[in-house]
Amino acid sequence: MPNPSPTPPAGGGAPARLEAGTDVPTFCREWITSQALHDLARAYGGEPPGTGSVIDVFDWFDEFSVVWDFRHERERNEAAAPKLASETRALVDRATRDLGLQDTLPPARRRYDHVLILGGLARGCLARPLHAAGLIASGDVKTGDVTAIGAFRPVNERERPILDEFRLATAETEFDVMEAGMRRAFALDRYPHVDSGGEWSDGSRWQANEYTLDGGTRVRVAAAPSPEPGRRANTGDTYEWLAAVKRAFTPGQSILIVTTFHYRLYQLADAIRILGLPHHLDVDAVGITPGIVDPRLAWEPTPAALLQEARSSVGALKQLYLAVATS
């Protein structure tokens, strides 16, 4: 159980890396009290508490980090990107590196029972399958099961230039782009077995296309339904749907998540909480740099994008810490 005792003032060192086998309570405590995070808050006019429980500090950052919310419920590629002074840009870069928001290290192990490729905007739906396929083809990662998971989110106009570049002008949803990305990355030139259900009208539509590669590796491309009307499925929803509804995993198995580097920390924290703890799975994640797999997908996060995921990480790590406290 996490230590609820008062926290020491923020230290100078960066927290250890979050990965399978990490001491979660210690990681969360070191992360939320780190010098890097507190320096970011001070740069935006905040003064984090120097005493109180770990949850007190998480609560403070949960409320304060609204200053780093540039999305305002829009898609990430539609978020505002305010101009910052060079000193602030340098601080954001340095701090987010220390906080694990620019982690592009290779996977921690060679063998995983499942590789789980996360969907998102068009760039990610094209780059992440290529990276996963490269890891598997090189032998750096061995697995017998690959799943790309996203949602039936309509693509937006800011995604259109990339879709046009890859001759995907007819793609209408995230699922369409992910299917195209997986077919390209894994050379899927056959018809899939299709399982589907639900309705467009209430957001309950779901679909899973399944292929079997030469050698027996199973490849799926799936779109999860929305758990409630009026919004699309988010990453946590897709985890829960795969585990609880599709029963894709068996207790004791290992999962490697493939995502883009600045999302790695919060998406891994959510995966440990939603998949790892209740379903007894070992969960790890790798963060990719899109331009490495294809120069046409090259992209660098703005300071605002990094701060946005610092806010996401505050919320995800808070929920993970609370889950460990009650497990």
N, C-alpha and C positions, 0 to 999 in steps of 0.2 A: 504493500500500500504506500502511496506517495507520502512523503514527510510533510505534515501540515504546519511545521514549525516556521517561525519567521525566517525570511530569506536574507542572506547576506547582501550587501551592496553589490552592484554589478561588477564582475571580475574582468580581467584583461584578456583572457584567453577565449578562443572560439569554442563553441560546444562540439562534442564529438559528432561523428556522422551518424545519422539515423539510417539503420539498415537492419536486416534480420538478425536477431540476437542482441541488439542494443538494449541496454538498461533504460527502458522508456521513462520512468519517473525521473531518473537522474538527467537524461537528455533534456526532457521538458523543462526541468528546473534551471539547468545551465543555459538553455536557449532563451528563456523568458527573462532571465536576470543578466544576460550577457552585456558586456560593454558595448558591443556593436549595435544591439537593438536600442539600448538606452541612448546612445549617441544620436541615432536616427530620430528618436522622439524629441530630444532636446533641440535638434536642428529645425524641428517643426513647432517649437514653442511649448513642448510638454516637459514635465518633470516627473518621471516615474517614481513610484514609492520605493524608498530604500529599506523599508521594513514591512512586515506583514507576511501572510502565508503566500505560497506559490499561487494559489487561486486568486488572492487579492491582486497580485501583479498581473496575472492573466486578465482578470476583469478590467483592470485599469487600461491595459493595452487594447482589449476588445472594444472599449468605448472610445479611446483616444484615436485608434487607427482609422476611424472614419475619415480622417484628413488624408489618408492614402487611398481612399475609394474614388477612383476616377471613372468608374464604369457607370455608377448610378443605375444599375439593373440593365444596362445595355450589354451587348456582346463585347468581348475584350478588344476586338479590332475597331470598335466604335467608341472606345474610351477617349477621354480628353488626354492631351499630352502637354502639360504646362511647361514653359521654358524655365529652366533653373540656372542659377549661377554656376560657374565652373567648379567652385569649391563644394557646392551641394552635390553636383553630379559626381565628383570624385568621392565624396563621403558615401553616397548611395552605392556606388560601385564597390568600394572597399567593404562596407558593412554587409551588403548582401552576399558578398563572397564568404565572409566569415560566418554568416548565418546559414549557409548551405543552399542559397538560392541561385547559385551559378555552378552547381555540381555536375560535371560531365565525366566523372570517373567511370571506369568500366564496371560491369556487374561483379558482385562480390564472390560469386561462385560460377562453376562451369555448367552445372546441371540443374535444371528446373523442370518440374512436372508440367508447368504451364507457363507460356509467355502470353501476357495480356497487354495488347496494344490499345491505348486510349485514343478515342476520337476527339473531336474539337473543331477548330476552324480548318479551312481547306489545306493550309500549309502543313499542319500537323497530320492530317489524314493522308497526305501523300508522303511526307518525310518519315514518319514513325514506322510504317510498314517496311520502307526501304532499309532503315537502320536495323530493324529486327531481322529481316531476311539476311542482311549482311552478317550479323552476329552468328546466325545459324549456319549459313553457308561456309563461313570461315572456320567453324568448329569452336569458336569462342564460347558459344552457348549451345548446349544440347538439350533438346526437348522433344516430346512427342505430341504436343498439343499447343496450337497457336490460336488465340481468339482476338479479333479486333472488335471493340465494343464502343458504340456511340449511341446516337439518338436520331429521331426523325426531325431534326432541326432544319428549317428552310435556310439555304445559304443566303447571305446578304450581298449587297452590291460591292462591298469592299473585297469580297473574295473572288469576284468575277475575273479580274486580271490574271490571277493564278490559274483559274479554271480554263480560261481561254488559252493560256500558254501551254497547258497540257491537253488541249483539245477536249475539254470536258464541259463545253458550253451548255450542253443539255442537262447537266447535273442540277437537280432541284433541292436535294437534301444532303445533310452530312452523311447519311448512310450511302447515298449514291457515290459521294466522293471517296468514302472509305472503301467501298467495294472496288472502285476503280484503282485506288492505291494498292489494295491487297492483290488484285489480279496482276498489276504491273510488277509488284515487288516479288511475288511468289510464282510468277509465270503460270497463273491459273487460266488455262485455255480450254476448260471443260465446263459443262453445265453443273451447277451445284444442286445438292438436295436442299430444298427450300421448306422451312417450317415457319409459319406466320399466324397471326391472329390479331384481334382487336380492331378498332375503328379509328379512322382519321379524325372524325368529328369530335370525339371526346378525349383524344390523346392517348387512347389505350392501345394503339397499333404497335405491334412488335414484329420483328422478322429475324431469322437466323439462316444464313446461307452456309452450307457445309461442303467442304471439299476434302479429298484424301490425296495427299501427294504420293508420288512414287517413293516407296520406302515406308509408307504407312503413317506419316505425320498427318494429324487431323488439323485442318484449318477452317475456322469459322469467321464469318463477318456478321455481326449482330447489331441490331438497334433495339434498345430497351424502351418499354412504354413509360409514359409519365405516370407517377404514382397518384397524381391529382389533376383535375381539369385546370386548364389555364396556364400551364407551364410545361416545358420540355423536361425530360429526364436529365438530371445532372450526374456528375461522376459518381457520387455516392449512391444515387439511385441505380446506376448501372451495375455497381458492385453487388448491391443487395439483390437485384433481379437475377444476376448470374448465379449467385450462391444459393439463395432461398427458393427461387422459382425454377430456374433451369437446372439447379443442382449440378453445376459444372465442376465442382471441386469435392475432394474426399479429405476428411481430417488427416492431418499429418503430411499433406502435400506441400510443395513449394511453388511460389509464383514469382515471376519477374515481370514487373510493370514497365512498359516502354512509353515514355512521355517526353515532352520538351523540358530542358533543364530547369527553367525557373518555376515550373509547376511541380517538380519532383517532390519537394519536401511536403507540401500540403496534401498532394494526392497520395503519397505514401503514408502519411499520418492517418488519413481517412481510411486507406486500405487496411492498415493494421487494426484500426478500431472496428471496421465493418466486416472485414474478411478474416483477419488474423486471430483476433481474440475470440469471437463467438464460434468460429468454424475450425479453430485449431489449425491454422495454416501459417507457414513461414512465408512472409511477404517481403520482397525487396523491389527496388526500382532503379532504372537507369535513365538519366536525363540526356537528351540528344541535342546537338547543334544542327539545325535543319540544313544549312548550306553545305555541310560536309558530305551529305549523301547525294546532293544534287545542287549545283551552284544556282539554279533558277529558284531554289527555295531559300536562298540565303536571307538571313534576318538577324537583327540585333535588337534586344529589348531596350526600350527607352527607360530612363530612370523611373518614370511613372509606372511602367509595366512591372518593374522590379518591386517598387513600393506596394503596388496592388497585391502582389503575391506574398509580400511580407504580411500584409493584412490577412490574406487567406490563411497563411501559416499560423498566425496567432490564433485564429478561430479553430483550425483543425487540431493544433497541438493542445489547445485548451480542452477540447472534447475528448481527445485521446487520453490526456492526463486524468480527466474525470472518469473515463471508462476503466482505466487501470485501477483507480481508487476503489471502484465498486465491484471489480471482478474477483 
